[in-house]
């Protein structure tokens, strides 16, 4: 996706949204395709709904797990204010995929941080390519809010240097052994994410 053939994906959100799971799935999929992969995460009070970010980098050879500012190819924003907070990490030709479901972190309810009035509007003003849709509503319609991360992975699947089906199978394989009853619903969530990103 860029000149040195390293793909940089920054996943940002709130604890409990599946940020780390999404990053782990991306890493495992890239490994299965023969890429060198590095991953790092920062979990601030993740269990209490605090801010969580994960950097995933893969290519022929990756030396550092951290994505330098302005170098991310894809920003996966599980929450709009967190997407805005990290938008400067994207390269000018990068793409932001944003879940518009608002989930205020504790720093907001504690009065330590003001939630932006219009985070999507501020992202639009940067001129960066972005796709924003309500992944939370899609997950709720499927009956399980935890499906947000599968929806978001489906949404970015066409931006990756391997087929979308490879990523989907990595997700579904996680359920086939442990919870086979969740395979079909995750399949649907992935495909609805693909559809939503194409439409928004």
Backbone as a printed PyTorch tensor [residue, N CA C, xyz], in Angstrom:
tensor([[[  0.8150,  -1.2000,   0.0000],
         [  0.0000,   0.0000,   0.0000],
         [  0.8550,   1.2590,   0.0000]],

        [[  2.0960,   1.1640,   0.3940],
         [  2.9760,   2.3240,   0.2950],
         [  4.3270,   1.8780,  -0.2290]],

        [[  5.2320,   2.8290,  -0.4220],
         [  6.4540,   2.5560,  -1.1780],
         [  7.3420,   1.4630,  -0.5950]],

        [[  7.4010,   1.3080,   0.7300],
         [  8.2540,   0.2530,   1.2770],
         [  7.4680,  -1.0210,   1.5720]],

        [[  6.2380,  -1.0680,   1.0600],
         [  5.4000,  -2.2760,   1.1310],
         [  5.0730,  -2.7070,   2.5610]],

        [[  5.0980,  -1.7570,   3.4850],
         [  4.6150,  -2.0510,   4.8380],
         [  3.2110,  -1.4730,   4.9570]],

        [[  2.2870,  -2.2920,   5.4100],
         [  0.9250,  -1.8300,   5.6420],
         [  0.7890,  -1.4710,   7.1150]],

        [[  0.3560,  -0.2390,   7.3880],
         [  0.2230,   0.2650,   8.7540],
         [ -1.2520,   0.4770,   9.0870]],

        [[ -1.7380,  -0.2350,  10.0910],
         [ -3.1390,  -0.1160,  10.4940],
         [ -3.2100,   0.2860,  11.9620]],

        [[ -3.8970,   1.3820,  12.2330],
         [ -4.0800,   1.8530,  13.6020],
         [ -5.5380,   1.6210,  13.9930]],

        [[ -5.7360,   0.8490,  15.0540],
         [ -7.0840,   0.5610,  15.5450],
         [ -7.2700,   1.3230,  16.8470]],

        [[ -8.3310,   2.1420,  16.9260],
         [ -8.5390,   2.9750,  18.1140],
         [ -9.9810,   2.8900,  18.5840]],

        [[-10.1530,   2.8630,  19.9010],
         [-11.5040,   2.8130,  20.4400],
         [-11.5120,   2.8550,  21.9540]],

        [[-12.5640,   2.2980,  22.5190],
         [-12.7910,   2.2920,  23.9620],
         [-12.7460,   0.8430,  24.4430]],

        [[-12.2940,   0.6370,  25.6590],
         [-12.2310,  -0.7060,  26.2250],
         [-13.5650,  -1.4310,  26.1330]],

        [[-13.5080,  -2.6980,  25.7560],
         [-14.7190,  -3.4970,  25.6480],
         [-15.3150,  -3.5270,  24.2610]],

        [[-14.7480,  -2.7400,  23.3340],
         [-15.2880,  -2.7110,  21.9670],
         [-14.6710,  -3.7720,  21.0590]],

        [[-13.6040,  -4.4210,  21.5060],
         [-12.9810,  -5.4390,  20.6720],
         [-11.7990,  -4.9440,  19.8650]],

        [[-11.2120,  -3.8180,  20.2910],
         [-10.0660,  -3.2390,  19.5810],
         [ -8.9060,  -4.2300,  19.5040]],

        [[ -8.5460,  -4.8160,  20.6510],
         [ -7.3990,  -5.7330,  20.6800],
         [ -7.6920,  -7.0260,  19.9150]],

        [[ -8.9290,  -7.4940,  19.9820],
         [ -9.3020,  -8.6900,  19.2250],
         [ -9.1730,  -8.4320,  17.7290]],

        [[ -9.6500,  -7.2530,  17.2810],
         [ -9.5550,  -6.9030,  15.8610],
         [ -8.0980,  -6.8530,  15.4210]],

        [[ -7.2430,  -6.2530,  16.2560],
         [ -5.8180,  -6.1570,  15.9260],
         [ -5.1710,  -7.5350,  15.8740]],

        [[ -5.5730,  -8.4150,  16.7760],
         [ -5.0300,  -9.7770,  16.8110],
         [ -5.4400, -10.5470,  15.5510]],

        [[ -6.6970, -10.3970,  15.1330],
         [ -7.1800, -11.0730,  13.9170],
         [ -6.4090, -10.5790,  12.6920]],

        [[ -6.2070,  -9.2700,  12.5960],
         [ -5.4460,  -8.7070,  11.4790],
         [ -4.0170,  -9.2530,  11.4700]],

        [[ -3.4070,  -9.3150,  12.6510],
         [ -2.0330,  -9.8150,  12.7600],
         [ -1.9360, -11.2750,  12.3370]],

        [[ -2.8400, -12.0950,  12.8360],
         [ -2.8190, -13.5240,  12.5120],
         [ -3.0710, -13.7610,  11.0290]],

        [[ -3.9710, -12.9630,  10.4420],
         [ -4.2650, -13.1140,   9.0160],
         [ -3.0300, -12.7640,   8.1900]],

        [[ -2.3670, -11.6480,   8.5500],
         [ -1.1590, -11.2340,   7.8260],
         [ -0.0610, -12.2900,   7.9670]],

        [[  0.0880, -12.8590,   9.1620],
         [  1.0790, -13.9330,   9.3860],
         [  0.7840, -15.1300,   8.4880]],

        [[ -0.4930, -15.4800,   8.3810],
         [ -0.8860, -16.6440,   7.5740],
         [ -0.5890, -16.4210,   6.0870]],

        [[ -0.4510, -15.1620,   5.7000],
         [ -0.1630, -14.8230,   4.3020],
         [  1.3290, -14.6030,   4.0540]],

        [[  2.1480, -14.9280,   5.0620],
         [  3.5880, -14.8870,   4.8880],
         [  4.2560, -13.5510,   5.1820]],

        [[  3.5120, -12.6040,   5.7510],
         [  4.0950, -11.3010,   6.0780],
         [  4.8290, -11.3400,   7.4200]],

        [[  5.8290, -10.4840,   7.5460],
         [  6.4400, -10.1990,   8.8400],
         [  5.4730,  -9.2420,   9.5440]],

        [[  5.1260,  -9.5230,  10.7920],
         [  4.1040,  -8.7370,  11.4860],
         [  4.6240,  -8.2370,  12.8270]],

        [[  4.3190,  -6.9760,  13.1360],
         [  4.5960,  -6.4150,  14.4620],
         [  3.3100,  -5.7630,  14.9570]],

        [[  3.0600,  -5.9250,  16.2540],
         [  1.8340,  -5.3660,  16.8490],
         [  2.1510,  -4.8070,  18.2190]],

        [[  1.5540,  -3.6830,  18.5410],
         [  1.7010,  -3.1360,  19.8840],
         [  0.3820,  -2.5010,  20.2900]],

        [[  0.1090,  -2.4500,  21.5850],
         [ -1.1220,  -1.8040,  22.0200],
         [ -0.9270,  -1.0060,  23.2940]],

        [[ -1.7910,  -0.0100,  23.4380],
         [ -1.8110,   0.8090,  24.6450],
         [ -3.2200,   0.7210,  25.1940]],

        [[ -3.3440,   0.1880,  26.3900],
         [ -4.6620,   0.0590,  27.0140],
         [ -4.6980,   0.9100,  28.2730]],

        [[ -5.3810,   2.0320,  28.1930],
         [ -5.5290,   2.8860,  29.3690],
         [ -6.8580,   2.5850,  30.0210]],

        [[ -6.8450,   1.9440,  31.1580],
         [ -8.0780,   1.5720,  31.8610],
         [ -9.0390,   0.8430,  30.9240]],

        [[ -8.5260,  -0.0650,  30.1060],
         [ -9.3490,  -0.7190,  29.0870],
         [-10.5850,  -1.3840,  29.6840]],

        [[-10.3990,  -2.0260,  30.8390],
         [-11.5100,  -2.7740,  31.4250],
         [-12.6360,  -1.8270,  31.8520]],

        [[-12.2940,  -0.5630,  32.1130],
         [-13.3110,   0.3840,  32.5820],
         [-13.8080,   1.2830,  31.4600]],

        [[-13.6130,   0.8700,  30.2340],
         [-14.0880,   1.6870,  29.1220],
         [-13.1240,   2.7840,  28.7350]],

        [[-11.8680,   2.6710,  29.1720],
         [-10.8710,   3.6810,  28.8190],
         [-10.4090,   3.5390,  27.3840]],

        [[ -9.5310,   4.4400,  26.9930],
         [ -9.0510,   4.4890,  25.6170],
         [ -8.1080,   3.3300,  25.3180]],

        [[ -8.2790,   2.7020,  24.1560],
         [ -7.4250,   1.5980,  23.7260],
         [ -6.9860,   1.8530,  22.2920]],

        [[ -5.6930,   1.7070,  22.0170],
         [ -5.2210,   1.7720,  20.6320],
         [ -4.2910,   0.5970,  20.3800]],

        [[ -4.2810,   0.1430,  19.1420],
         [ -3.3830,  -0.9360,  18.7630],
         [ -2.7980,  -0.6150,  17.3900]],

        [[ -1.4920,  -0.8000,  17.2630],
         [ -0.7960,  -0.6000,  15.9970],
         [ -0.5010,  -1.9730,  15.3940]],

        [[ -0.8630,  -2.1750,  14.1420],
         [ -0.5540,  -3.4170,  13.4290],
         [  0.2300,  -3.0390,  12.1770]],

        [[  1.4240,  -3.6340,  12.0280],
         [  2.2680,  -3.3520,  10.8620],
         [  2.7070,  -4.6700,  10.2380]],

        [[  2.5870,  -4.7770,   8.9230],
         [  3.0710,  -5.9880,   8.2870],
         [  3.6060,  -5.6950,   6.8910]],

        [[  4.5860,  -6.5090,   6.4880],
         [  5.2350,  -6.3530,   5.1930],
         [  6.3320,  -7.3910,   5.0620]],

        [[  7.2500,  -7.1980,   4.1110],
         [  8.3520,  -8.1410,   3.9230],
         [  9.2580,  -8.1670,   5.1470]],

        [[  9.5170,  -6.9830,   5.7150],
         [ 10.3130,  -6.8880,   6.9430],
         [  9.8600,  -5.6610,   7.7200]],

        [[  9.4810,  -5.8700,   8.9680],
         [  9.0250,  -4.7710,   9.8200],
         [  9.9320,  -4.7150,  11.0380]],

        [[ 10.5480,  -3.5670,  11.2690],
         [ 11.5120,  -3.4570,  12.3690],
         [ 10.8970,  -2.9270,  13.6610]],

        [[  9.9200,  -2.0320,  13.5460],
         [  9.3310,  -1.4200,  14.7440],
         [  7.8240,  -1.6400,  14.7820]],

        [[  7.2550,  -1.9120,  15.9700],
         [  5.8120,  -2.1170,  16.0480],
         [  4.9990,  -0.8200,  16.0320]],

        [[  5.6380,   0.3070,  16.3180],
         [  4.9000,   1.5730,  16.4330],
         [  4.7910,   2.2730,  15.0810]],

        [[  3.6090,   2.7390,  14.7610],
         [  3.3880,   3.4890,  13.5200],
         [  3.7360,   4.9540,  13.7710]],

        [[  4.6890,   5.5030,  13.0260],
         [  5.0170,   6.9150,  13.2140],
         [  3.8360,   7.8070,  12.8300]],

        [[  3.6930,   8.9790,  13.4760],
         [  2.6190,   9.9100,  13.0900],
         [  2.6890,  10.2180,  11.5950]],

        [[  1.5220,  10.2230,  10.9600],
         [  1.4590,  10.5320,   9.5370],
         [  1.7940,   9.3710,   8.6260]],

        [[  1.8910,   8.1470,   9.1830],
         [  2.2960,   6.9850,   8.3840],
         [  1.2450,   5.8720,   8.3070]],

        [[  0.1250,   6.0180,   9.0260],
         [ -0.8900,   4.9580,   8.9970],
         [ -1.6070,   4.9480,   7.6470]],

        [[ -1.7860,   3.7650,   7.0950],
         [ -2.5380,   3.6020,   5.8470],
         [ -4.0320,   3.5440,   6.1300]],

        [[ -4.3820,   2.8900,   7.2380],
         [ -5.7890,   2.7110,   7.5990],
         [ -5.9640,   3.0470,   9.0770]],

        [[ -6.9560,   3.8630,   9.3800],
         [ -7.3600,   4.1150,  10.7600],
         [ -8.7160,   3.4580,  10.9490]],

        [[ -8.7850,   2.5140,  11.8830],
         [-10.0490,   1.8600,  12.2000],
         [-10.5500,   2.4870,  13.4960]],

        [[-11.5110,   3.3820,  13.3780],
         [-12.0290,   4.0850,  14.5520],
         [-13.2950,   3.4200,  15.0620]],

        [[-13.1820,   2.7480,  16.2040],
         [-14.3470,   2.0750,  16.7880],
         [-15.2900,   3.0850,  17.4450]],

        [[-14.8380,   4.3260,  17.5690],
         [-15.6090,   5.3660,  18.2500],
         [-15.2170,   6.7000,  17.6020]],

        [[-16.1910,   7.5860,  17.2600],
         [-15.8670,   8.7740,  16.4640],
         [-14.8760,   9.7520,  17.0910]],

        [[-14.9880,   9.9990,  18.3920],
         [-14.0510,  10.9390,  19.0310],
         [-12.6400,  10.3650,  19.0500]],

        [[-12.5250,   9.0400,  19.2260],
         [-11.2040,   8.4040,  19.2020],
         [-10.6230,   8.4240,  17.7900]],

        [[-11.4900,   8.2830,  16.7870],
         [-11.0160,   8.3980,  15.4020],
         [-10.4510,   9.7930,  15.1690]],

        [[-11.1630,  10.8110,  15.6500],
         [-10.6900,  12.1980,  15.5010],
         [ -9.3650,  12.4040,  16.2160]],

        [[ -9.2500,  11.8380,  17.4100],
         [ -8.0280,  12.0060,  18.1920],
         [ -6.7960,  11.4650,  17.4560]],

        [[ -6.9960,  10.4030,  16.6670],
         [ -5.8690,   9.7340,  16.0020],
         [ -5.7510,  10.0430,  14.5110]],

        [[ -6.6070,  10.9340,  14.0000],
         [ -6.6340,  11.1820,  12.5520],
         [ -5.2860,  11.6980,  12.0300]],

        [[ -4.5340,  12.3980,  12.8810],
         [ -3.2330,  12.9450,  12.4390],
         [ -2.2040,  11.8360,  12.1940]],

        [[ -2.4890,  10.6220,  12.6590],
         [ -1.5760,   9.4990,  12.4090],
         [ -1.6840,   8.9770,  10.9750]],

        [[ -2.7770,   9.3290,  10.2860],
         [ -2.9720,   8.8530,   8.9160],
         [ -2.0660,   9.5950,   7.9360]],

        [[ -1.5940,   8.8700,   6.9250],
         [ -0.8810,   9.5320,   5.8290],
         [ -1.9290,  10.2570,   4.9770]],

        [[ -1.5380,  11.2670,   4.1940],
         [ -2.5120,  12.0210,   3.3950],
         [ -3.3500,  11.1480,   2.4670]],

        [[ -2.7770,  10.0280,   2.0090],
         [ -3.5100,   9.1190,   1.1230],
         [ -4.1870,   7.9830,   1.8880]],

        [[ -4.1620,   8.0590,   3.2080],
         [ -4.7550,   7.0070,   4.0300],
         [ -6.2710,   7.0660,   4.0490]],

        [[ -6.8730,   6.0500,   4.6710],
         [ -8.3330,   5.9470,   4.7460],
         [ -8.7440,   5.7120,   6.2000]],

        [[ -9.7590,   6.4690,   6.6460],
         [-10.3200,   6.2590,   7.9830],
         [-11.6560,   5.5450,   7.8510]],

        [[-11.8190,   4.4620,   8.6110],
         [-13.0790,   3.7130,   8.6510],
         [-13.6350,   3.9170,  10.0550]],

        [[-14.8040,   4.5510,  10.1570],
         [-15.2620,   5.0200,  11.4690],
         [-16.6460,   4.5020,  11.8250]],

        [[-16.7450,   3.9300,  13.0260],
         [-18.0250,   3.5630,  13.6100],
         [-18.5930,   4.8180,  14.2860]],

        [[-19.7940,   5.2430,  13.8760],
         [-20.3530,   6.4910,  14.4080],
         [-21.0470,   6.3210,  15.7610]],

        [[-21.1290,   5.0890,  16.2730],
         [-21.7280,   4.8710,  17.5990],
         [-20.8890,   5.5820,  18.6580]],

        [[-21.5030,   6.5270,  19.3580],
         [-20.7750,   7.3290,  20.3520],
         [-20.7290,   6.5960,  21.6910]],

        [[-19.5150,   6.4050,  22.2320],
         [-19.3340,   5.8060,  23.5590],
         [-18.3200,   6.6470,  24.3150]],

        [[-18.8090,   7.4530,  25.2220],
         [-17.9170,   8.3730,  25.9250],
         [-17.0300,   7.6230,  26.9080]],

        [[-15.7090,   7.8580,  26.8540],
         [-14.8130,   7.2480,  27.8400],
         [-14.9710,   7.9280,  29.2000]],

        [[-14.4900,   7.2890,  30.2770],
         [-14.6280,   7.8670,  31.6200],
         [-14.0530,   9.2620,  31.7630]],

        [[-13.0070,   9.5980,  30.9990],
         [-12.4190,  10.9390,  31.1330],
         [-13.4410,  12.0260,  30.8090]],

        [[-14.4480,  11.6880,  29.9700],
         [-15.4960,  12.6590,  29.6440],
         [-16.4610,  12.8000,  30.8160]],

        [[-16.9660,  11.6520,  31.3280],
         [-17.9220,  11.7100,  32.4390],
         [-17.2950,  12.2900,  33.7090]],

        [[-15.9660,  12.1530,  33.8180],
         [-15.2650,  12.7300,  34.9760],
         [-14.9720,  14.2190,  34.7800]],

        [[-15.2760,  14.7250,  33.5960],
         [-15.0530,  16.1400,  33.3360],
         [-13.6200,  16.4980,  32.9820]],

        [[-12.7970,  15.4970,  32.6640],
         [-11.3890,  15.7480,  32.3500],
         [-11.1730,  16.0270,  30.8630]],

        [[-12.1920,  15.7390,  30.0710],
         [-12.0400,  15.8490,  28.6260],
         [-13.3980,  16.1810,  28.0330]],

        [[-13.4660,  17.1860,  27.1780],
         [-14.7310,  17.5540,  26.5370],
         [-14.9220,  16.7300,  25.2680]],

        [[-16.0740,  16.1030,  25.1650],
         [-16.3620,  15.3330,  23.9570],
         [-16.5740,  16.3080,  22.8060]],

        [[-15.9080,  16.0840,  21.6690],
         [-16.0660,  17.0170,  20.5440],
         [-17.5080,  17.0800,  20.0560]],

        [[-17.9240,  18.2730,  19.6560],
         [-19.3110,  18.4800,  19.2410],
         [-19.6510,  17.7050,  17.9760]],

        [[-18.7260,  17.6910,  17.0150],
         [-18.9820,  17.0380,  15.7270],
         [-17.7020,  16.3670,  15.2220]],

        [[-17.3410,  15.2210,  15.8220],
         [-16.0730,  14.5890,  15.4330],
         [-15.9990,  14.1990,  13.9620]],

        [[-17.1150,  13.7300,  13.3960],
         [-17.1090,  13.3420,  11.9740],
         [-16.9160,  14.5810,  11.0920]],

        [[-17.5540,  15.6730,  11.4570],
         [-17.3860,  16.9230,  10.7140],
         [-15.9470,  17.4050,  10.7370]],

        [[-15.3050,  17.2690,  11.9000],
         [-13.9030,  17.6910,  12.0190],
         [-12.9900,  16.7870,  11.1840]],

        [[-13.3170,  15.5030,  11.1340],
         [-12.5400,  14.5740,  10.3010],
         [-12.7300,  14.9230,   8.8280]],

        [[-13.9680,  15.2080,   8.4400],
         [-14.2560,  15.5850,   7.0480],
         [-13.4620,  16.8250,   6.6490]],

        [[-13.3160,  17.7640,   7.5880],
         [-12.6190,  19.0200,   7.3030],
         [-11.1290,  18.8230,   7.0280]],

        [[-10.5700,  17.6790,   7.4390],
         [ -9.1400,  17.4280,   7.1890],
         [ -8.8730,  17.0870,   5.7270]],

        [[ -9.9370,  16.6820,   5.0100],
         [ -9.7570,  16.2920,   3.6160],
         [ -9.3350,  14.8410,   3.4270]],

        [[ -9.1540,  14.1290,   4.5440],
         [ -8.7880,  12.7000,   4.4940],
         [ -9.9820,  11.8840,   3.9740]],

        [[ -9.7020,  10.8290,   3.2230],
         [-10.7860,   9.9310,   2.8090],
         [-11.2970,   9.1780,   4.0270]],

        [[-12.5990,   9.2310,   4.2230],
         [-13.1630,   8.5050,   5.3620],
         [-14.5010,   7.8930,   4.9850]],

        [[-14.8520,   6.8200,   5.6920],
         [-16.1460,   6.1550,   5.5460],
         [-16.7160,   6.0450,   6.9560]],

        [[-17.8660,   6.6390,   7.1940],
         [-18.4600,   6.6350,   8.5310],
         [-19.8560,   6.0240,   8.4860]],

        [[-20.0960,   5.0680,   9.3530],
         [-21.4050,   4.4120,   9.4020],
         [-21.6040,   3.8440,  10.8060]],

        [[-22.8490,   3.4940,  11.1250],
         [-23.1840,   3.0450,  12.4800],
         [-23.0240,   1.5280,  12.6090]],

        [[-21.7990,   1.0990,  12.9080],
         [-21.5210,  -0.3330,  13.0870],
         [-22.2590,  -0.8770,  14.3040]],

        [[-22.4710,  -0.0160,  15.3090],
         [-23.2050,  -0.4370,  16.5010],
         [-24.6360,  -0.8220,  16.1750]],

        [[-25.2760,  -0.0390,  15.2860],
         [-26.6590,  -0.3400,  14.8860],
         [-26.7220,  -1.6500,  14.1120]],

        [[-25.7170,  -1.8930,  13.2530],
         [-25.6650,  -3.1500,  12.4990],
         [-25.5430,  -4.3250,  13.4640]],

        [[-24.6520,  -4.1910,  14.4410],
         [-24.4490,  -5.2640,  15.4250],
         [-25.7120,  -5.5100,  16.2380]],

        [[-26.3790,  -4.4200,  16.6460],
         [-27.6080,  -4.5680,  17.4290],
         [-28.7080,  -5.2540,  16.6190]],

        [[-28.7930,  -4.9080,  15.3360],
         [-29.7990,  -5.5450,  14.4740],
         [-29.5540,  -7.0480,  14.3550]],

        [[-28.2830,  -7.4350,  14.4410],
         [-27.9410,  -8.8600,  14.3960],
         [-28.1070,  -9.5230,  15.7650]],

        [[-28.3740,  -8.6970,  16.7780],
         [-28.6630,  -9.2290,  18.1090],
         [-27.4890,  -9.3740,  19.0450]],

        [[-26.3170,  -8.8210,  18.6660],
         [-25.1410,  -8.9660,  19.5340],
         [-24.1940,  -7.7840,  19.3150]],

        [[-24.1330,  -6.8780,  20.2860],
         [-23.3200,  -5.6650,  20.1350],
         [-21.8310,  -5.9810,  19.9860]],

        [[-21.4030,  -7.1520,  20.4460],
         [-19.9840,  -7.5300,  20.3330],
         [-19.5600,  -7.7690,  18.8810]],

        [[-20.5210,  -7.8230,  17.9890],
         [-20.1970,  -8.0390,  16.5700],
         [-19.6030,  -6.8020,  15.9000]],

        [[-19.5290,  -5.6830,  16.6340],
         [-18.9840,  -4.4420,  16.0560],
         [-17.6010,  -4.6790,  15.4540]],

        [[-16.7470,  -5.4370,  16.1440],
         [-15.3960,  -5.6090,  15.5960],
         [-15.3990,  -6.4280,  14.3040]],

        [[-16.3000,  -7.4090,  14.1700],
         [-16.3960,  -8.1610,  12.9110],
         [-16.9280,  -7.2580,  11.7960]],

        [[-17.8910,  -6.3970,  12.1340],
         [-18.4170,  -5.4330,  11.1600],
         [-17.2930,  -4.5170,  10.6690]],

        [[-16.4790,  -4.0060,  11.5980],
         [-15.4070,  -3.0790,  11.2340],
         [-14.3080,  -3.7750,  10.4230]],

        [[-14.0270,  -5.0310,  10.7360],
         [-13.0350,  -5.7780,   9.9460],
         [-13.5600,  -6.0130,   8.5270]],

        [[-14.8350,  -6.3050,   8.4210],
         [-15.4310,  -6.4450,   7.0910],
         [-15.3200,  -5.1400,   6.3090]],

        [[-15.5010,  -4.0280,   7.0140],
         [-15.4760,  -2.7120,   6.3700],
         [-14.1100,  -2.3730,   5.7650]],

        [[-13.0270,  -2.8210,   6.4120],
         [-11.6850,  -2.4920,   5.8830],
         [-11.1280,  -3.5890,   4.9800]],

        [[-11.8810,  -4.6830,   4.8180],
         [-11.3280,  -5.8680,   4.1410],
         [-10.9050,  -5.6060,   2.6990]],

        [[-11.5560,  -4.6680,   2.0260],
         [-11.1980,  -4.3940,   0.6270],
         [ -9.9470,  -3.5050,   0.5260]],

        [[ -9.4830,  -2.9720,   1.6430],
         [ -8.3120,  -2.0820,   1.6400],
         [ -7.0090,  -2.8300,   1.9120]],

        [[ -7.1040,  -4.1200,   2.1720],
         [ -5.9410,  -4.8940,   2.6110],
         [ -5.2520,  -5.6030,   1.4430]],

        [[ -3.9480,  -5.9170,   1.5970],
         [ -3.2070,  -6.5570,   0.5020],
         [ -3.3770,  -8.0730,   0.4390]],

        [[ -4.5360,  -8.5530,   0.8810],
         [ -4.8920,  -9.9660,   0.7200],
         [ -6.4130, -10.0270,   0.5790]],

        [[ -6.9450, -11.1140,   0.0180],
         [ -8.3860, -11.1850,  -0.2540],
         [ -9.2360, -11.0740,   1.0150]],

        [[-10.4030, -10.4390,   0.8660],
         [-11.3290, -10.2860,   1.9920],
         [-11.7130, -11.6520,   2.5710]],

        [[-11.8310, -12.6590,   1.7140],
         [-12.2300, -13.9940,   2.1780],
         [-11.2120, -14.5890,   3.1540]],

        [[ -9.9390, -14.2540,   2.9670],
         [ -8.8900, -14.7560,   3.8580],
         [ -9.1030, -14.2020,   5.2690]],

        [[ -9.3910, -12.8960,   5.3400],
         [ -9.6490, -12.2710,   6.6380],
         [-10.9230, -12.8340,   7.2620]],

        [[-11.9620, -12.9880,   6.4630],
         [-13.2230, -13.5200,   6.9980],
         [-13.0310, -14.9300,   7.5480]],

        [[-12.2930, -15.7610,   6.8380],
         [-12.0770, -17.1310,   7.3130],
         [-11.2770, -17.1770,   8.6020]],

        [[-10.3480, -16.2300,   8.7790],
         [ -9.5910, -16.1480,  10.0390],
         [-10.5360, -15.8690,  11.2060]],

        [[-11.5070, -14.9800,  10.9720],
         [-12.5000, -14.6660,  12.0120],
         [-13.3800, -15.8810,  12.2910]],

        [[-13.9070, -16.4790,  11.2380],
         [-14.8510, -17.5910,  11.4140],
         [-14.1760, -18.8140,  12.0220]],

        [[-12.8990, -19.0410,  11.6910],
         [-12.1680, -20.1850,  12.2610],
         [-12.0580, -20.0750,  13.7820]],

        [[-12.0740, -18.8500,  14.3000],
         [-11.9870, -18.6460,  15.7520],
         [-13.2320, -19.1730,  16.4570]],

        [[-14.3410, -19.2300,  15.7260],
         [-15.6010, -19.6770,  16.3260],
         [-15.9350, -21.1260,  16.0000]],

        [[-15.3960, -21.6460,  14.8940],
         [-15.7890, -22.9880,  14.4470],
         [-15.5460, -24.0420,  15.5250]],

        [[-14.4270, -23.9280,  16.2420],
         [-14.1090, -24.9160,  17.2630],
         [-14.8110, -24.6650,  18.5820]],

        [[-14.7830, -23.3890,  19.0230],
         [-15.2770, -23.0560,  20.3700],
         [-16.7750, -22.7560,  20.4190]],

        [[-17.2400, -21.9360,  19.4430],
         [-18.6470, -21.5250,  19.4670],
         [-19.2160, -21.5670,  18.0480]],

        [[-19.4380, -22.7820,  17.5200],
         [-19.9050, -22.9160,  16.1270],
         [-21.2150, -22.1810,  15.8490]],

        [[-22.0070, -21.9610,  16.9090],
         [-23.2960, -21.2740,  16.7050],
         [-23.0990, -19.8000,  16.3200]],

        [[-21.8670, -19.2770,  16.5170],
         [-21.6080, -17.8690,  16.1890],
         [-20.9820, -17.6720,  14.8020]],

        [[-20.7390, -18.7760,  14.1010],
         [-20.0870, -18.6710,  12.7840],
         [-20.9670, -17.9060,  11.7980]],

        [[-22.2220, -18.3150,  11.6890],
         [-23.1100, -17.7100,  10.6870],
         [-23.3280, -16.2240,  10.9480]],

        [[-23.5260, -15.8500,  12.2060],
         [-23.8120, -14.4440,  12.5240],
         [-22.5730, -13.5620,  12.2890]],

        [[-21.3820, -14.1080,  12.5210],
         [-20.1650, -13.3510,  12.2330],
         [-19.9430, -13.2080,  10.7330]],

        [[-20.3130, -14.2470,   9.9960],
         [-20.2550, -14.1800,   8.5360],
         [-21.1370, -13.0220,   8.0470]],

        [[-22.3600, -12.9440,   8.5870],
         [-23.2970, -11.8740,   8.2050],
         [-22.7290, -10.5100,   8.5920]],

        [[-22.1690, -10.4090,   9.8070],
         [-21.6270,  -9.1340,  10.2840],
         [-20.4960,  -8.6470,   9.3820]],

        [[-19.6350,  -9.5660,   8.9700],
         [-18.5090,  -9.2270,   8.0990],
         [-19.0230,  -8.6820,   6.7630]],

        [[-19.9890,  -9.3770,   6.1790],
         [-20.5180,  -8.9640,   4.8700],
         [-21.2790,  -7.6480,   4.9600]],

        [[-21.9890,  -7.4190,   6.0700],
         [-22.6900,  -6.1460,   6.2580],
         [-21.6890,  -4.9940,   6.4330]],

        [[-20.5370,  -5.2850,   7.0440],
         [-19.4770,  -4.2730,   7.1620],
         [-18.9200,  -3.9090,   5.7990]],

        [[-18.6940,  -4.9090,   4.9700],
         [-18.2260,  -4.6650,   3.5970],
         [-19.2110,  -3.7830,   2.8410]],

        [[-20.4910,  -4.1140,   2.9840],
         [-21.5290,  -3.3680,   2.2860],
         [-21.6000,  -1.9270,   2.7880]],

        [[-21.5290,  -1.7590,   4.1040],
         [-21.6350,  -0.4140,   4.6920],
         [-20.4840,   0.4880,   4.2480]],

        [[-19.2700,  -0.0570,   4.2010],
         [-18.1210,   0.7640,   3.8130],
         [-18.2060,   1.1680,   2.3470]],

        [[-18.8070,   0.3220,   1.5270],
         [-18.9610,   0.6400,   0.1030],
         [-20.0200,   1.7010,  -0.1140]],

        [[-20.9800,   1.7810,   0.8060],
         [-22.1070,   2.7040,   0.6390],
         [-21.8840,   4.0550,   1.2890]],

        [[-20.9120,   4.1630,   2.1970],
         [-20.7100,   5.4150,   2.9420],
         [-19.3600,   6.0430,   2.6170]]])
